[in-house]
Amino acid sequence: PGEEGGGVPRLGGEADLAGCSKEELVRRLRREEAEKLAALVQRGRLIQGVNRQLQEHLREIRELKAVNGRLQAENRELRDLCCFLDEDRLKAKRLARHWQLFGHHAAQVLRDEVAGCLRKLAGLEGLQERLAQDNLELKELCLALEDCAAAAAAATAAAARPDASPSPGGGSSELSLPCGPRDLGDGSSSTGSVGSPDQPHPACSPDE
């Protein structure tokens, strides 16, 4: 302590040491050596602790460097992935726009085609109604023709019976027919008398 305190305390310390005996000096020297040895041991322990902490810090630094490298690699991968996804998003956006335009165009075309089909359907319905009306009229006409044919067949059968009653004038029964002489089919008209037996008179239809 006298040496660390400066010159004046050191002089006083030396004066104290000069007044001590040899045994006291040896005891003080050993005590000082033990204190210095303990201080050296303590300092060595502190140095070892600091070295251990430095080694631990170096190990942590190496681990952090490895983690930093992995994170940088992942960051590059994520950046590349983000760029790829952004390009894919832009492509999908353009494709969606094209599909939207195509959908609008297709919808317009379909609307036009549906309108045309509806117009054609309306025309076909009108045509179907006219055909149904024509069929009904033709059916009625066929029924009327069948009635006329049946009446003509009945008149022909009545005229062809041998027991037909003669007319009141004493002539042939052909004079009672409503029709006059008929053309024989060669383009010339009949020249015989109305009641001539050599002149056939086919029965006419009710329309005649």
Protein Blocks (a to p, Z undefined) as FASTA:
>chain_A
ZZmnojklmmmmmmmmmmpcfklmmmmmmmmmmmmmmmmmmmmmmmmmmmmmmmmmmmmm
mmmmmmmmmmmmmmmmmmmmmmmmmmmmmmmmmmmmmmmmmmmmmmmmmmmmmmmmmmmm
mmmmmmmmmmmmmmmmmmmmmmmmmmmmmmmmmmmmmmmpmkbccdfkopafklmpmbdc
ddehlopacfbdfklmklccddddfkZZ
